[in-house]
């Protein structure tokens, strides 16, 4: 999905620079998050963009994001109910 600039500029959109689990839980989130935080979102739209090296580490404008081909992809992220030790045990049996 192409980046919907009008959606990001709406009045009902809250921009959070450093989100906590409480900020994310159950909400529709657009951005780039570590997987453990994405799993807390009600709906997670990952902002996919290939940023040239000379633009990394700086704030990008919507025009920059469009120029670099920014897209949004919805992901379902769910924490597994098993832990690594259970996974390792099942691999050793098989």
N, C-alpha and C positions, 0 to 999 in steps of 0.2 A: 504494500500500500504506500503510495506517495505521501510524503509528509504533509499533513493538513495544517498549514500555517494558521488558518483562521481558528482552528480548534485550540491551538496553543495560546492564542492571543485573547481568548474569551475571558470574561470577568469571573466566571465560576471556576477557573483553573488556578490551583495553588502551586506555585513553584517553590520547591524545597531543595536547597543545596545539599544538605546532609540529612537524609531521612532516617528515622528510627523505625523499629518494628511497629510501634504504635501509630506512626504517621502512615504506614503502608497497609496495615491489616484491613482487608476487606475492600480496599479502594481500587479504582481503575488508575493504573500508573503507567506513564510514558517516560522512558528514560533508559539508562544503563545501570543495572544493579548487579551486585554479587548474587549468585544463585540462591543462597540462604535467605536473602531478603525478597527476591522475586517470588519465592514460595509463599510468602506471607500476603501477597497482593490478591485482591479479588479478581483482577484481570491485569495481566502484565503485557504491555506493548513495548518491545525492545527497539530502541532507536539504533538502526544499523547505518553506519556511515564509514567510508574509507577516507580518513582525514590525512591530507598530505603532511609530511614531516614538519614543514615550516609553519603549519597552523596548529600543531599539537601543543597543548598546554595553555591555550588562550580561549577566551569566550568566542563562540561562533555566532554570527547573526543568522537569521532565517534564510537570508539570501546566500550566505556561505553554505549552509546545510543543503539547500536546494542545488547549488552549483556542484557540490560533492556527491550528489545522488542519494541523499538521505532517504531512507524508507523506514516504515514501521511494520513490524511483524509481531503478531500476537502469539505468545507462548503460554502453555500450561506447565507450570513448574510445581512439582509436588515432592515433599520430603518422603523418602521411603520409610517403611515401618521397620525394616531390618537394619542392623548395623554392620559394619565392616567385618567383624569377627564371624557373624552368621554367614555372610557371603563367602568368606574364606573357607569355612568348614564345608559348605555345600560344594565348592570347587574341588576340595580334596577328596570327597566321596565319589565324584563323577568321573 
